[in-house]
Amino acid sequence: MHITRREFCLSTAAVALATVMLGTSTLPPFPGQALADDYPAADLMKPDAMPDLFLGDAKAPVTIVEYASMTCPHCAHFQETTFPELKKRYIDTGKVRYVLRDFPLDNLAGAVFVLAHCAAKDDPTKYYSMVDTLFREQLTWAVEKPVPPLMAIAKQAGLTEESFNACLTNQKAWDAMESVRQRAIKQFKVDSTPTFFVNGTRVAGAVSIEEFAKVIDPYLKGG
């Protein structure tokens, strides 16, 4: 399965959000390949077509990479229940650099990520503030007619109706997002969301802050 703009947008550049099927299942498994638990952190952080936007200190001793889908309820649950404490305890204190990468499970999730990156074009901080809003209000826009609520959120982030449609028809943005997604599948064997890598160590699912601490804290001892 590939996430593409062509499948998402009408030929007139109007948004075809209303026709997108909302998928919540994970991607197909990878037959014949055992899922590794660890990958070199340097490999995870190699630049891709879509540059990373991160929270926290660039020189933090721990880097967390999350692969998420905006239509994933488990990702929204993590964002609501665990992420605030993760940010307070580790990111804001300079212990963790946090990177959220696009891993859309359906075309609507892909479109929403494209919008978030577009909103952050001139101000990277808008990416995470818009992502937070989108996850918090997931039940309002992940519906049969998502255009009005998504447009309202986009306008709060500084987009106009014209730029909203322009973002969603930007093939370069869709290709970059798909590059990130395909690399996650092929190189890091990501097959569900949310999937995290803590300095290269895989942590899957909407885990609690206590579970995260068990993986993060050993990297901080003696630091």
C-alpha positions in Angstrom: 0.0 0.0 0.0 1.3 3.4 -0.9 0.0 6.7 0.4 -0.5 9.0 -2.6 -1.8 12.5 -3.3 -3.5 11.2 -6.5 -5.7 8.8 -4.5 -6.6 11.7 -2.1 -7.3 14.7 -4.2 -9.8 15.5 -6.9 -8.5 16.7 -10.3 -9.8 20.2 -9.6 -7.5 20.4 -6.5 -10.6 20.4 -4.2 -10.1 18.1 -1.3 -11.5 14.6 -1.5 -11.5 14.1 2.2 -15.1 12.9 2.3 -14.3 9.8 0.2 -11.3 8.6 2.2 -11.7 5.3 4.0 -10.5 5.6 7.6 -8.3 2.6 8.3 -7.4 1.7 11.9 -5.8 -1.7 11.3 -2.0 -2.2 11.2 -0.1 -2.7 8.0 0.4 -6.3 6.8 3.1 -8.3 8.6 6.5 -9.0 7.1 6.6 -12.8 6.4 9.8 -14.5 7.0 11.4 -11.6 8.8 11.8 -11.4 12.6 11.3 -8.0 14.0 14.6 -6.7 15.5 14.4 -4.9 18.8 17.4 -2.6 18.3 18.8 -0.5 15.4 21.8 1.8 15.5 20.7 5.2 16.5 22.8 6.7 13.8 20.9 4.8 11.1 17.6 6.0 12.6 18.7 9.6 12.5 20.0 9.7 8.9 18.3 12.5 6.9 15.4 11.6 4.7 13.3 13.4 2.1 11.2 15.1 4.8 13.5 16.8 7.4 12.9 15.9 11.0 11.4 18.5 13.3 12.2 17.8 17.0 11.4 18.9 20.5 14.0 19.3 23.2 17.8 19.7 23.3 19.5 18.7 20.1 22.4 17.4 22.2 20.2 15.4 24.6 21.7 12.0 25.6 18.5 10.2 24.6 16.6 10.5 21.3 13.1 9.1 20.9 11.7 8.6 17.4 8.0 8.0 17.2 6.3 6.7 14.1 2.6 7.6 14.3 -0.6 7.8 12.3 -2.9 10.8 12.8 -6.0 8.6 12.5 -4.6 6.0 15.0 -6.7 6.0 18.3 -3.8 4.5 20.2 -1.5 7.3 19.1 -4.1 9.8 20.2 -4.3 8.0 23.6 -0.5 8.2 24.0 -0.5 11.8 23.1 -3.2 12.5 25.8 -2.1 10.3 28.6 1.7 9.7 28.4 3.3 12.4 26.3 2.6 15.4 28.6 4.5 13.7 31.4 7.2 12.5 29.0 7.7 16.1 27.9 7.7 17.5 31.4 10.0 14.9 32.9 12.5 14.3 30.0 12.1 16.6 27.0 11.8 20.0 28.8 14.7 19.0 31.1 17.1 18.4 28.2 17.3 14.7 28.7 15.4 13.6 25.6 15.3 14.8 22.0 11.9 13.8 20.6 11.1 13.3 16.9 7.6 12.5 15.5 7.7 10.9 12.1 4.8 10.3 9.6 3.6 6.8 9.3 0.0 7.2 8.0 -2.2 4.1 7.9 -4.6 5.7 5.4 -4.9 8.6 3.0 -6.7 10.9 5.5 -3.8 10.5 8.0 -1.4 11.3 5.2 -3.3 14.4 4.3 -3.3 15.6 7.9 0.5 15.1 8.2 1.0 17.1 5.0 -1.1 19.9 6.5 0.9 19.9 9.8 4.2 20.1 7.9 2.8 22.8 5.7 1.8 24.9 8.7 5.3 24.6 10.1 7.0 25.8 6.9 7.9 29.2 8.4 7.7 28.2 12.1 8.7 24.6 13.1 7.0 24.9 16.5 3.7 24.9 14.7 4.2 21.3 13.7 3.9 20.0 17.2 1.3 22.4 18.3 -0.9 21.4 15.4 -0.2 17.7 15.9 -1.3 18.1 19.5 -4.5 19.8 18.5 -5.2 17.2 15.8 -4.8 14.3 18.2 -6.8 16.0 20.9 -9.7 16.7 18.4 -9.3 13.4 16.4 -13.0 12.5 16.9 -14.1 15.7 15.4 -12.3 15.4 12.1 -11.8 11.7 11.6 -15.4 11.5 10.4 -17.3 11.1 7.1 -17.1 14.8 6.3 -13.7 16.0 7.8 -13.2 19.2 5.7 -14.9 21.7 8.0 -13.2 20.7 11.2 -9.8 20.3 9.5 -10.2 23.6 7.8 -10.9 25.2 11.2 -7.8 23.6 12.8 -5.7 24.7 9.8 -6.8 28.2 10.0 -5.9 28.3 13.7 -2.4 27.3 12.6 -2.3 30.2 10.1 -3.3 28.5 6.8 -6.0 30.0 4.5 -8.5 28.0 2.4 -6.2 28.6 -0.6 -3.0 27.4 1.2 -5.0 24.5 2.7 -5.8 23.2 -0.8 -2.3 24.1 -2.1 -0.7 22.0 0.7 -2.8 19.0 0.0 -2.0 19.1 -3.8 1.8 19.4 -3.2 3.1 16.3 -4.8 6.6 16.9 -3.4 5.3 16.8 0.2 3.4 13.6 -0.4 6.4 12.0 -2.0 8.6 13.0 1.0 6.1 11.7 3.5 5.9 8.4 1.6 9.7 8.2 1.5 9.8 8.4 5.3 7.1 5.8 5.6 8.7 3.3 3.2 12.0 3.6 4.9 10.4 2.8 8.2 8.8 -0.3 6.8 11.8 -1.6 4.9 14.7 -0.6 7.1 13.2 -0.5 10.6 10.3 -3.0 10.1 7.7 -0.7 11.5 4.3 -2.3 11.0 2.0 -0.6 13.5 1.5 2.6 15.3 2.6 4.0 17.6 6.1 2.5 17.3 9.0 4.2 19.2 12.8 3.9 19.1 14.6 5.0 22.2 18.3 5.4 21.2 17.5 2.7 18.7 15.6 0.3 21.1 12.1 -0.5 19.9 9.2 0.2 22.2 5.8 -0.6 20.6 2.3 0.5 21.6 0.8 3.3 23.6 3.1 2.7 26.6 2.9 4.4 30.0 5.4 6.8 31.3 6.6 4.1 33.8 7.3 1.7 30.9 9.2 4.5 29.1 11.2 5.3 32.2 12.5 1.7 32.3 14.0 2.2 28.8 15.2 5.8 29.1 16.6 5.9 32.6 19.5 3.5 32.1 20.9 5.8 29.4 20.9 8.7 31.9 22.7 7.0 34.7 26.1 8.6 35.4 25.3 11.3 32.8 
